[in-house]
Amino acid sequence: METRKQKIGEINGVDVVCCPFFTKELDENDLDTIYAIILDILKKQAYTMEENTNPGFVMLATRPMGAVYEKAVRGIVSLEDVLQILQTLHARFEGYKNKRGLIGAIAAIAWEPKDRTFEVIAYRSNERWGTRRTVDPSSVKNMDATFFSTFDNYDYRNRHNRIVPNSPCPILFGIRGENIEELIAGVNMVKSETVDSWLVFETNQGTDDHLQQKKINEIQPFESVIAEGKVTQNPWTIQGGHVLFDLTDETGTISCAAYEPTKEFRTAIRGLRVGDVVKVYGGVREHPLTINLEKIFIKQLMKIWTKTENPICPVCGKHMKSKGTEQGYKCIVCKTTSTKPSFREQTRSITQGFYEVPTCARRHLSKPIKRVEGKQSGDIIAIRTSDIP
Ligand code: ZN
């Protein structure tokens, strides 16, 4: 049996190691001990006075169905259903306040990663909790440039150091990435106040696990979806700087929005035109039903033609008349003709491919383009000049 161990952390100066293979069967005594330790930590550390803090933990000998995870990450799971599963599987668990922490805990155990990333979290010593964090941004940029398998470290354009949280929590910073060795090296490259301890987690961040492919008429509020269709209303900007356009497939039409916090992403969205074929990715807002864009794949760009100005007759200096679509021009005075094309192709401001919100606006689950595998392709479609409205 393989016993290859990997170091994944350091807590109080002690190495934390993990092994990809099962190494120890826990007996009832071990489980009681672990349960008591977790209970004690939760009692001491959980900020249950915070309105949105509803901790819970779950210990299970049997993994629940993967569907529990999928339902939790994509839709809504009721606490009743979770409690039912916990009882059926003879779990040890504890939920506080509204007990919703139990939902996240059971979903995490049920998770069978198809795609996954890692995050190394560096913690602060407890006397520093709640104080201003010292993390040197230039060292973060350096780390970002050095370790290509990491992502969402720093938003260069909006000058946002994404690895540092804003809350007064014990976390100093967290680096997300594909490769455990690079993450560990990353912790050492970031210049900061003393790292008290650190640990690598396997996560669903940056996986798009929350998204499900939907036809437009199937889209429900609070889901996160992938939908494909044609732009049927040119982008418009509303108060607050939010940019919207309408997307239509064979089942219906829905508005898509790039909100103000998505910054330069809105410039790409403003470049869309009626007839463009796109695939959109995002969460669904209820009123009005709108897809809040996380990224977009521009599959086909419409060729847009503008009418050229009528040429001047080289003989008598009068404006010539069009003889009809692609027929050229003719002077009505002296009958001189011109073959100058009557339409000119407009240069589009966007190209085919992916556009995503900047790092500063990315949701944790949203897969960065950097991680999107197998570039999708699309063809430029042309429209005949006679199709021009
Ligand atoms: Zn003429």
Residues whose N, C-alpha, C, O or C-beta is under 5 A from the ligand:
A	BS01	ZN	C313 V315 C316 C331 V333 C334 T336
